[in-house]
Amino acid sequence: MSTTDNFFATPSEKSKVKTLIVTEFLKAYFPIINRSVGKEKKEIIYIDLFCGPGKYKDGHPSTPLALLDLVNNFRDDNIRKKLRVVFNDENEKYIDQLRTIVNNHDVVSKLTYPVEITNLRASDVNIRVHTFKKCPIFSFIDPWGYKDVSVAQTWELVENIGSDCVLFFNSNRFIMDINKENQLCHFLPIFGGQLEEVGKTVNNNLLGQKEKAERIVELFSRNLIHEMSKSKYSGYTLYVLPFGFEADDKEKISHHIVFITKSHKAITEMKKVMIKHSNTNHYSLLFDSKDQLQIALFHRETFIKEGIMEAVRNSISVDANFFNKIWTIDNLLEALDRYNMKLNYQVTPYSREEVKNVVEQWDKDDFVEIIIPKGRLRKRIHMKENLN
């Protein structure tokens, strides 16, 4: 029995959370994309490049089956009429199991397009047969390790307007394997010109494992932005939102899932989902499967005000005119995320509601001025320089 077969025996808490993050986001994503497409005959495409067998041996659904169940339960039949589902896995046994699940699923008869199932290496999947249509694509890249992952393929999957990606990023395996010369051929497509810096990070004894893992995600994001710069879409802003999983037995990051999009609305929706499933005692988005008594005496809210204040200070370092602008909550959050992408190659971990609550407190503390323009109902925010 292979390691992956053992993995699909029964889902870990981390695996359950990973599937929930994807499906709960898609529950919001599909209706939004459906409305944006409108009555056009455009497809909405879902691509899973490392799909696995569809469910665990104990009967729990993995992401493919959870996705089919979600689509089957949508009240709006328009989504099913537009949705094209593409599953792929290199493991032939998994594909045979998944075909059986798909063929027996109630949703199949409701879909306009038959579910496409292929048995290929992820790097051999011809995604251009889908990307050339200029349709919105949601892609899920969840490899066992890191082989067959590349920034070129990842960017191609998010390049079309309305396209988003969730990427499984095995942070700890990079740390373990970066000094193995026979693995560098797999690292180069992921990190490109940042690969040397990845090596320096991993071999820096002054950094803890968590710092190394987070830095490696940043270097991947930096390389992805470089890949985007070569595209005709280089004028867009890329947003990257990582969610970490702590190792069960040690104070380490085992892996991240990384959400990638060009839409700030999509980032706002994914933040809601990730915050819901984050259970650590800091504002970073993390899941720890240890006993809750081992995790925290504090709550996320304890750190939010301080964290958002730091994000504002960082934004001021990027934009000297920060204090001269009038903001709405949505504009302010988007600006903080854009500035954080420039500085740290990822967005802030704060939701719209969290920023709103902090701004209301700042108003009481006389750090900001709330303005309601004449004839308008929506409030505007003017930051005062004593905030800094």
PANUTI-353338 format. One record per residue: x, y, z of N, C-alpha, C in turn. Coordinates in steps of 0.05 Angstrom, whole numbers, padded with zeros to 5 digits, always signed. Layout:
XYZXYZXYZ ...
END
This chain:
+00017-00024+00000+00000+00000+00000+00018+00025+00000 +00011+00044-00017+00027+00069-00019+00020+00088+00003 +00036+00109+00006+00031+00130+00026+00005+00144+00020 -00001+00148-00006-00026+00162-00013-00050+00144-00007 -00047+00118-00010-00069+00100-00003-00075+00102+00027 -00054+00103+00043-00058+00108+00072-00072+00134+00077 -00065+00155+00062-00077+00181+00065-00107+00180+00061 -00116+00164+00041-00144+00163+00034-00159+00142+00050 -00147+00132+00072-00162+00113+00089-00184+00128+00105 -00177+00149+00118-00196+00165+00133-00186+00194+00134 -00203+00214+00133-00193+00242+00131-00184+00252+00158 -00161+00266+00158-00152+00280+00181-00168+00305+00185 -00166+00318+00208-00180+00343+00213-00171+00364+00193 -00145+00363+00186-00134+00382+00166-00147+00378+00139 -00150+00353+00131-00162+00348+00105-00191+00357+00104 -00205+00353+00126-00233+00362+00128-00235+00392+00125 -00217+00406+00139-00216+00436+00138-00210+00445+00109 -00190+00432+00097-00182+00439+00069-00206+00437+00050 -00221+00415+00052-00244+00411+00035-00266+00432+00041 -00270+00438+00067-00290+00458+00074-00283+00485+00064 -00257+00493+00065-00249+00519+00055-00255+00521+00025 -00249+00501+00010-00255+00501-00019-00285+00502-00025 -00300+00484-00013-00328+00482-00019-00345+00506-00009 -00337+00516+00015-00352+00539+00025-00346+00564+00009 -00322+00567-00001-00316+00589-00019-00332+00586-00045 -00332+00562-00056-00347+00557-00081-00377+00562-00078 -00387+00558-00055-00416+00563-00050-00422+00592-00055 -00403+00610-00048-00407+00638-00054-00397+00645-00082 -00375+00632-00091-00362+00639-00117-00380+00633-00141 -00392+00609-00142-00407+00602-00166-00431+00621-00171 -00447+00629-00151-00469+00648-00156-00458+00675-00165 -00436+00684-00154-00425+00710-00161-00416+00710-00191 -00401+00689-00198-00391+00686-00225-00415+00683-00245 -00435+00667-00236-00458+00663-00253-00472+00690-00259 -00474+00707-00239-00487+00734-00244-00469+00751-00262 -00443+00749-00258-00425+00766-00275-00425+00757-00304 -00428+00731-00308-00430+00721-00336-00456+00728-00348 -00478+00729-00331-00504+00736-00341-00515+00716-00360 -00528+00725-00381-00541+00708-00400-00522+00699-00423 -00497+00707-00421-00477+00698-00441-00475+00667-00440 -00466+00656-00462-00463+00627-00464-00436+00618-00454 -00423+00634-00438-00397+00627-00428-00399+00604-00408 -00379+00587-00408-00378+00565-00388-00365+00576-00363 -00371+00563-00341-00357+00566-00316-00342+00539-00312 -00316+00540-00309-00300+00515-00310-00287+00510-00283 -00290+00485-00273-00276+00476-00249-00256+00455-00257 -00231+00459-00249-00209+00441-00256-00195+00432-00231 -00193+00405-00227-00179+00394-00204-00157+00376-00217 -00132+00384-00214-00110+00370-00227-00100+00345-00212 -00105+00344-00186-00096+00321-00170-00120+00312-00153 -00140+00301-00166-00167+00298-00154-00169+00275-00133 -00152+00254-00136-00155+00231-00118-00180+00215-00125 -00187+00196-00107-00209+00177-00113-00237+00188-00109 -00240+00211-00097-00267+00223-00093-00278+00220-00065 -00270+00199-00052-00278+00196-00024-00258+00178-00010 -00259+00179+00017-00241+00162+00033-00253+00135+00036 -00236+00116+00045-00245+00089+00048-00267+00086+00069 -00267+00105+00088-00288+00103+00109-00314+00116+00100 -00315+00126+00075-00340+00137+00064-00341+00168+00064 -00323+00181+00078-00323+00210+00079-00316+00221+00051 -00331+00242+00042-00324+00253+00015-00298+00269+00016 -00282+00266-00004-00259+00284-00008-00269+00306-00027 -00252+00324-00035-00261+00348-00049-00278+00343-00074 -00271+00324-00092-00287+00320-00116-00317+00313-00110 -00321+00294-00091-00348+00287-00084-00363+00310-00070 -00348+00324-00053-00360+00347-00039-00368+00369-00059 -00352+00372-00080-00358+00392-00101-00383+00383-00116 -00386+00358-00124-00409+00348-00138-00434+00351-00121 -00432+00345-00095-00455+00348-00077-00464+00377-00075 -00444+00395-00073-00450+00424-00072-00465+00433-00097 -00455+00426-00120-00468+00434-00145-00495+00422-00148 -00499+00397-00139-00525+00384-00141-00546+00399-00124 -00537+00411-00102-00556+00424-00083-00562+00453-00089 -00549+00465-00110-00555+00492-00117-00584+00495-00126 -00598+00515-00117-00625+00519-00126-00626+00530-00154 -00606+00546-00161-00605+00558-00187-00594+00539-00208 -00611+00530-00226-00602+00511-00246-00584+00523-00267 -00582+00550-00268-00565+00563-00288-00536+00557-00283 -00528+00553-00259-00500+00546-00253-00494+00519-00265 -00512+00499-00261-00507+00472-00272-00507+00473-00302 -00522+00491-00314-00523+00493-00344-00496+00503-00355 -00482+00519-00339-00457+00531-00349-00432+00517-00340 -00435+00500-00319-00411+00489-00306-00399+00466-00321 -00373+00467-00326-00358+00445-00337-00338+00435-00316 -00340+00410-00308-00323+00399-00287-00301+00382-00300 -00276+00387-00292-00253+00372-00302-00238+00360-00279 -00236+00333-00278-00221+00319-00258-00197+00305-00271 -00174+00306-00257-00151+00291-00267-00135+00280-00244 -00123+00257-00248-00104+00246-00229-00086+00226-00244 -00061+00226-00236-00042+00208-00248-00046+00179-00240 -00059+00175-00217-00063+00148-00206-00087+00135-00219 -00083+00114-00234-00104+00101-00250-00126+00089-00232 -00117+00078-00209-00136+00066-00190-00155+00087-00179 -00144+00110-00173-00161+00132-00163-00181+00141-00184 -00172+00142-00208-00190+00151-00230-00212+00131-00234 -00206+00105-00233-00227+00085-00236-00248+00088-00213 -00239+00093-00189-00258+00097-00167-00274+00122-00170 -00261+00143-00180-00276+00168-00183-00296+00166-00206 -00290+00152-00227-00309+00148-00249-00335+00135-00239 -00331+00115-00222-00355+00102-00211-00372+00121-00195 -00359+00138-00178-00373+00157-00162-00388+00177-00180 -00374+00188-00200-00386+00207-00218-00410+00195-00233 -00406+00172-00244-00427+00159-00260-00452+00154-00244 -00450+00150-00218-00473+00144-00201-00484+00168-00186 -00473+00192-00192-00481+00216-00178-00505+00229-00191 -00524+00238-00175-00548+00251-00185-00543+00276-00202 -00521+00290-00196-00517+00315-00210-00511+00312-00240 -00500+00288-00248-00491+00284-00275-00513+00290-00295 -00537+00281-00290-00559+00284-00309-00568+00313-00310 -00560+00330-00291-00569+00358-00290-00549+00377-00303 -00525+00367-00309-00504+00383-00321-00506+00384-00351 -00502+00407-00363-00502+00409-00392-00478+00395-00404 -00455+00398-00391-00430+00386-00401-00424+00361-00384 -00416+00339-00398-00408+00315-00383-00382+00321-00367 -00380+00308-00344-00356+00311-00327-00333+00299-00342 -00311+00314-00345-00287+00304-00359-00268+00292-00338 -00259+00268-00343-00241+00254-00324-00217+00244-00340 -00193+00252-00332-00169+00244-00346-00149+00232-00327 -00131+00215-00338-00112+00200-00322-00084+00207-00332 -00074+00231-00325-00049+00242-00335-00033+00254-00313 -00007+00257-00317+00008+00275-00300-00003+00303-00302 -00004+00317-00280-00016+00344-00281-00002+00362-00301 +00024+00359-00304+00039+00376-00323+00032+00369-00352 +00020+00346-00357+00013+00338-00384-00016+00345-00391 -00031+00354-00372-00059+00362-00377-00059+00387-00395 -00073+00385-00417-00075+00408-00436-00096+00427-00426 -00088+00446-00408-00108+00464-00398-00116+00486-00418 -00101+00488-00440-00107+00509-00459-00133+00504-00474 -00142+00479-00474-00168+00473-00487-00190+00487-00471 -00184+00495-00446-00204+00509-00430-00197+00538-00427 -00171+00545-00424-00164+00573-00419-00169+00590-00444 -00167+00579-00468-00170+00595-00492-00198+00606-00495 -00217+00594-00481-00245+00602-00483-00250+00629-00469 -00231+00638-00454-00233+00663-00438-00256+00662-00418 -00261+00638-00408-00282+00634-00388-00270+00635-00360 -00287+00642-00340-00277+00640-00312-00271+00611-00305 -00248+00607-00292-00239+00581-00284-00233+00581-00254 -00243+00561-00239-00234+00557-00212-00218+00531-00213 -00193+00533-00204-00175+00510-00205-00166+00503-00177 -00164+00477-00172-00155+00466-00147-00130+00449-00152 -00108+00456-00141-00082+00443-00146-00073+00431-00119 -00076+00406-00116-00071+00393-00090-00053+00369-00093 -00027+00373-00099-00010+00350-00105-00001+00336-00079 +00008+00311-00083+00020+00297-00060+00050+00304-00060 +00056+00326-00048+00084+00337-00048+00085+00362-00065 +00102+00363-00085+00105+00387-00101+00111+00382-00130 +00113+00356-00138+00120+00350-00166+00097+00358-00184 +00104+00367-00208+00084+00375-00229+00069+00401-00222 +00080+00417-00203+00069+00444-00198+00088+00464-00211 +00077+00485-00223+00093+00506-00235+00078+00533-00234 +00094+00554-00232+00081+00581-00233+00069+00586-00260 +00081+00575-00282+00071+00580-00309+00042+00569-00311 +00038+00544-00302+00012+00532-00304-00008+00546-00285 +00002+00553-00261-00016+00566-00241-00025+00593-00252 -00007+00609-00263-00015+00634-00274-00034+00631-00298 -00029+00611-00315-00047+00607-00338-00075+00601-00328 -00078+00587-00306-00104+00580-00295-00119+00604-00283 -00104+00624-00274-00118+00648-00262-00117+00672-00281 -00106+00669-00305-00103+00692-00322-00130+00703-00332 -00149+00686-00338-00174+00696-00349-00189+00711-00327 -00205+00731-00336-00221+00747-00317-00241+00728-00303 -00243+00732-00276-00261+00715-00260-00248+00689-00251 -00223+00685-00256-00210+00659-00250-00195+00660-00224 -00198+00639-00208-00185+00637-00182-00173+00610-00179 -00153+00607-00160-00140+00582-00156-00135+00577-00126 -00139+00553-00117-00129+00544-00091-00107+00524-00095 -00084+00530-00084-00060+00514-00088-00051+00503-00061 -00047+00476-00060-00036+00463-00037-00005+00467-00038 +00006+00479-00017+00034+00486-00018+00048+00473+00006 +00064+00452-00001+00076+00435+00020+00101+00448+00032 +00097+00468+00048+00119+00485+00059+00141+00468+00072 +00134+00449+00089+00154+00434+00104+00170+00415+00086 +00157+00405+00065+00172+00388+00046+00193+00403+00031 +00187+00429+00025+00208+00446+00012+00232+00449+00031 +00226+00453+00056+00247+00456+00076+00264+00431+00078 +00251+00408+00078+00264+00382+00081+00281+00375+00056 +00272+00383+00032+00283+00373+00007+00300+00393-00008 +00301+00418+00000+00314+00439-00016+00343+00433-00022 +00357+00419-00004+00385+00413-00008+00390+00387-00023 +00369+00374-00033+00372+00350-00048+00374+00358-00078 +00397+00354-00090+00401+00363-00117+00382+00350-00137 +00374+00325-00132+00357+00311-00150+00328+00322-00150 +00322+00340-00131+00295+00352-00130+00294+00380-00142 +00317+00391-00149+00318+00419-00158+00302+00422-00184 +00301+00401-00201+00286+00403-00226+00256+00407-00220 +00246+00399-00197+00218+00403-00189+00215+00431-00177 +00236+00441-00163+00234+00467-00150+00235+00491-00170 +00251+00487-00191+00255+00510-00209+00229+00519-00222 +00211+00502-00231+00186+00512-00243+00168+00527-00222 +00173+00521-00197+00157+00534-00176+00168+00561-00167 +00195+00562-00164+00207+00586-00152+00223+00602-00173 +00230+00591-00196+00244+00606-00216+00268+00620-00206 +00270+00646-00211+00293+00663-00202+00295+00666-00172 +00274+00658-00157+00275+00660-00128+00287+00635-00115 +00295+00615-00131+00303+00590-00120+00328+00593-00102 +00347+00609-00110+00371+00614-00094+00363+00625-00066 +00344+00644-00067+00335+00656-00041+00321+00636-00024 +00306+00618-00036+00293+00596-00021+00315+00580-00006 +00336+00573-00020+00358+00558-00008+00370+00572+00016 +00375+00598+00012+00386+00615+00034+00368+00615+00058 +00342+00617+00052+00322+00618+00074+00322+00592+00090 +00321+00570+00076+00321+00544+00089+00346+00539+00105 +00369+00548+00095+00394+00543+00109+00402+00564+00129 +00384+00583+00134+00389+00604+00153+00382+00594+00181 +00402+00589+00197+00397+00577+00224+00386+00597+00244 +00385+00622+00236+00373+00643+00254+00343+00643+00252 +00332+00630+00232+00303+00630+00228+00291+00605+00239 +00267+00607+00252+00252+00584+00260+00238+00571+00237 +00227+00547+00241+00214+00533+00219+00190+00548+00208 +00174+00560+00226+00151+00575+00217+00159+00599+00200 +00179+00613+00209+00189+00636+00193+00198+00627+00165 +00212+00604+00164+00222+00594+00139+00198+00587+00121 +00178+00573+00132+00155+00565+00116+00140+00589+00105 +00136+00609+00121+00122+00633+00112+00138+00648+00091 +00164+00649+00095+00182+00663+00075+00181+00648+00049 +00180+00622+00049+00179+00606+00024+00154+00612+00008 +00131+00615+00022+00106+00622+00009+00109+00649-00004 +00122+00668+00010+00126+00695-00001+00143+00694-00026 +00164+00677-00027+00181+00675-00050+00166+00662-00074 +00149+00643-00068+00132+00632-00089+00114+00654-00101 +00102+00670-00083+00084+00691-00092+00099+00712-00109 +00124+00718-00100+00140+00737-00115+00146+00726-00144 +00151+00700-00146+00157+00689-00172+00131+00688-00189 +00108+00684-00176+00083+00684-00191+00077+00712-00202 +00083+00732-00187+00079+00760-00197+00098+00765-00220 +00123+00754-00218+00141+00757-00241+00130+00744-00266 +00118+00720-00262+00105+00706-00285+00083+00723-00297 +00067+00736-00279+00045+00753-00289+00056+00776-00305 +00079+00787-00297+00090+00811-00310+00096+00805-00339 +00099+00780-00347+00105+00773-00375+00079+00771-00392 +00056+00774-00378+00031+00770-00392+00019+00796-00401 +00000+00795-00420-00014+00819-00429-00032+00829-00406 -00037+00813-00386-00053+00821-00363-00036+00833-00341 -00012+00841-00347+00007+00849-00326-00002+00874-00311 -00022+00888-00322-00032+00912-00308-00050+00906-00285 -00059+00881-00282-00077+00874-00261-00062+00871-00234 -00076+00873-00213-00065+00867-00186-00070+00838-00180 -00050+00824-00171-00053+00797-00162-00056+00797-00132 -00074+00781-00122-00078+00779-00093-00072+00750-00085 -00056+00747-00064-00048+00720-00054-00055+00719-00024 -00069+00698-00016-00078+00695+00012-00070+00667+00022 -00050+00664+00039-00042+00638+00049-00057+00631+00075 -00062+00605+00078-00074+00594+00103-00056+00571+00111 -00045+00572+00135-00026+00552+00145-00038+00530+00161 -00026+00507+00161-00033+00485+00178-00009+00477+00195 -00014+00478+00221+00008+00471+00239+00011+00441+00242 +00036+00431+00245+00041+00403+00248+00027+00393+00274 +00019+00367+00274+00005+00356+00297+00021+00354+00322 +00047+00348+00318+00063+00342+00342+00085+00362+00349 +00089+00382+00331+00110+00401+00336+00101+00429+00329 +00115+00449+00338+00109+00477+00332+00121+00484+00305 +00109+00472+00284+00118+00476+00257+00094+00480+00239 +00099+00492+00216+00079+00493+00195+00083+00469+00177 +00062+00452+00174+00065+00428+00157+00061+00436+00128 +00041+00453+00122+00035+00461+00095+00017+00486+00095 +00014+00498+00072-00005+00520+00068-00024+00512+00045 -00048+00524+00046-00063+00526+00021-00063+00556+00014 -00058+00561-00011-00054+00589-00020-00076+00596-00040 -00091+00617-00034-00112+00626-00052-00101+00648-00070 -00106+00646-00096-00094+00664-00115-00116+00675-00133 -00118+00701-00136-00139+00714-00152-00130+00741-00161 -00145+00752-00180-00141+00780-00188-00164+00798-00179 -00183+00785-00165-00208+00799-00156-00207+00804-00126 -00209+00829-00118-00210+00835-00089-00236+00825-00077 -00258+00825-00092-00283+00814-00082-00279+00784-00074 -00265+00769-00091-00259+00741-00085-00242+00738-00060 -00222+00756-00057-00206+00755-00033-00223+00760-00008 -00241+00780-00010-00259+00786+00013-00276+00762+00021 -00286+00747+00001-00302+00724+00006-00285+00701+00018 -00261+00697+00007-00244+00676+00018-00235+00682+00046 -00230+00707+00052-00222+00714+00080-00243+00706+00100 -00269+00710+00093-00291+00702+00111-00289+00672+00117 -00284+00656+00096-00283+00627+00099-00259+00619+00116 -00235+00630+00109-00211+00622+00123-00211+00631+00152 -00222+00655+00158-00224+00664+00186-00242+00645+00202 -00263+00636+00189-00282+00618+00203-00268+00592+00211 -00248+00583+00196-00235+00557+00201-00208+00560+00214 -00200+00585+00219-00174+00590+00233-00179+00588+00263 -00162+00574+00278-00167+00569+00306-00143+00576+00324 -00124+00592+00314-00101+00597+00330-00104+00624+00345 -00084+00629+00362-00086+00652+00380-00073+00677+00369 -00074+00681+00343-00061+00704+00331-00078+00711+00307 -00072+00735+00294-00089+00742+00271-00080+00728+00246 -00057+00714+00246-00050+00698+00222-00071+00676+00218 -00076+00669+00193-00096+00649+00186-00082+00622+00187 -00089+00607+00208-00076+00581+00213-00097+00561+00225 -00092+00536+00220-00108+00515+00233-00089+00497+00248 -00095+00491+00273-00079+00473+00290-00098+00451+00299 -00090+00426+00293-00107+00403+00300-00101+00392+00328 -00084+00406+00343-00079+00397+00371-00104+00402+00387 -00104+00390+00411-00126+00395+00430-00128+00425+00435 -00153+00435+00435-00158+00464+00438-00145+00476+00463 -00142+00460+00484-00130+00471+00509-00100+00477+00504 -00088+00464+00485-00060+00468+00479-00055+00493+00461 -00077+00502+00449-00074+00522+00428-00072+00551+00439 -00093+00559+00454-00094+00588+00460-00109+00594+00486 -00100+00615+00499-00115+00627+00520-00127+00653+00510 -00117+00663+00488-00126+00688+00476-00142+00682+00451 -00155+00703+00441-00171+00700+00417-00161+00719+00396 -00169+00714+00371-00160+00730+00348-00165+00760+00353 -00189+00765+00365-00197+00793+00368-00177+00809+00385 -00162+00795+00402-00142+00808+00419-00121+00823+00403 -00115+00812+00379-00092+00822+00364-00100+00839+00340 -00127+00840+00334-00136+00852+00309-00129+00882+00307 -00135+00897+00328-00130+00926+00328-00101+00932+00323 -00084+00918+00337-00055+00923+00334-00046+00915+00306 -00056+00893+00295-00048+00884+00269-00057+00903+00247 -00082+00913+00248-00092+00932+00228-00077+00958+00230 -00070+00967+00254-00054+00991+00257-00027+00987+00243 -00014+00964+00246+00011+00959+00233+00008+00959+00203 -00015+00948+00193-00020+00948+00164-00023+00977+00153 -00035+00994+00169-00037+01022+00161-00010+01036+00161 +00006+01031+00181+00033+01042+00181+00050+01033+00157 +00047+01007+00150+00061+00997+00127+00051+01010+00101 +00025+01015+00100+00013+01028+00077+00024+01057+00074 +00027+01070+00096+00038+01098+00095+00066+01098+00083 +00082+01077+00089+00109+01075+00079+00109+01071+00048 +00087+01061+00038+00084+01057+00009+00072+01081-00005 +00052+01093+00009+00037+01115-00003+00038+01140+00015 +00054+01159+00007+00057+01184+00024+00032+01200+00026 +00013+01196+00007-00012+01211+00007-00035+01197+00022 -00028+01177+00038-00048+01160+00051-00067+01177+00068 -00056+01197+00082-00073+01213+00100-00090+01233+00085 -00083+01239+00060-00098+01259+00045-00123+01247+00031 -00127+01221+00034-00149+01208+00020-00173+01204+00038 -00196+01203+00026-00221+01196+00040-00228+01168+00032 -00233+01151+00052-00237+01122+00047-00266+01113+00054 -00275+01093+00040-00297+01076+00050-00283+01052+00063 -00298+01036+00078-00287+01011+00090-00276+00993+00067 -00292+00990+00046-00283+00972+00024-00258+00983+00011 -00257+01009+00005-00233+01021-00007-00209+01018+00010 -00213+01023+00037-00191+01021+00055-00180+00993+00057 -00197+00973+00059-00188+00945+00060-00173+00937+00034 -00184+00945+00011-00171+00939-00014-00143+00952-00016 -00142+00977-00006-00116+00991-00006-00096+00977+00012 -00104+00970+00036-00087+00956+00054-00077+00930+00042 -00094+00915+00028-00086+00890+00015-00067+00895-00008 -00072+00916-00024-00054+00923-00046-00026+00930-00035 -00025+00947-00015+00001+00955-00004+00015+00931+00009 +00000+00914+00022+00013+00890+00034+00024+00872+00013 +00011+00870-00010+00021+00854-00033+00048+00866-00042 +00050+00892-00043+00076+00905-00051+00098+00900-00032 +00091+00899-00006+00112+00896+00015+00118+00867+00021 +00097+00850+00022+00100+00823+00032+00090+00801+00013 +00081+00809-00010+00072+00790-00031+00049+00773-00021 +00033+00783-00003+00007+00771+00005-00010+00792+00016 -00036+00787+00017-00055+00807+00028-00056+00805+00058 -00069+00825+00070-00072+00824+00099-00092+00801+00107 -00091+00792+00131-00110+00770+00139-00136+00780+00151 -00143+00806+00146-00166+00818+00160-00191+00819+00142 -00214+00815+00154-00239+00816+00140-00250+00844+00139 -00270+00849+00122-00283+00875+00121-00295+00882+00148 -00308+00862+00161-00321+00867+00187-00301+00875+00208 -00277+00862+00208-00257+00868+00228-00246+00897+00223 -00241+00905+00199-00232+00932+00193-00253+00952+00201 -00278+00946+00195-00301+00964+00203-00301+00968+00233 -00299+00946+00248-00300+00948+00278-00277+00965+00289 -00253+00962+00277-00230+00977+00286-00233+01006+00279 -00243+01012+00256-00247+01040+00248-00267+01054+00266 -00288+01040+00273-00308+01051+00292-00295+01057+00319 -00277+01040+00328-00263+01045+00353-00244+01069+00350 -00231+01071+00327-00213+01094+00322-00229+01120+00322 -00253+01119+00312-00270+01143+00312-00275+01152+00341 -00280+01133+00359-00285+01140+00387-00259+01151+00400 -00236+01141+00390-00211+01150+00401-00200+01175+00387 -00216+01186+00369-00209+01210+00354-00184+01206+00336 -00180+01182+00326-00158+01177+00307-00167+01181+00278 -00193+01178+00274-00204+01182+00247-00229+01199+00249 -00236+01211+00226-00261+01227+00225-00280+01213+00206 -00304+01208+00216-00325+01196+00199-00341+01218+00185 -00342+01217+00159-00356+01238+00143-00379+01225+00128 -00402+01238+00129-00425+01229+00113-00430+01251+00093 -00422+01247+00068-00425+01268+00047-00454+01276+00043 -00459+01300+00037-00486+01311+00034-00501+01295+00012 -00525+01286+00019-00541+01271-00001-00533+01242-00003 -00515+01232+00013-00506+01204+00012-00510+01191+00039 -00515+01165+00038-00519+01150+00062-00493+01136+00071 -00475+01130+00052-00451+01115+00059-00430+01133+00072 -00419+01124+00094-00399+01139+00108-00372+01139+00094 -00357+01160+00098-00330+01161+00088-00311+01165+00112 -00286+01157+00109-00267+01157+00131-00244+01174+00124 -00237+01193+00141-00212+01209+00137-00193+01202+00160 -00170+01191+00153-00150+01184+00173-00136+01210+00183 -00132+01212+00209-00117+01234+00220-00088+01226+00224 -00070+01245+00222-00042+01238+00223-00033+01229+00251 -00049+01234+00271-00042+01224+00298-00046+01194+00300 -00059+01182+00279-00062+01153+00279-00035+01140+00278 -00016+01153+00265+00011+01142+00262+00027+01145+00287 
END
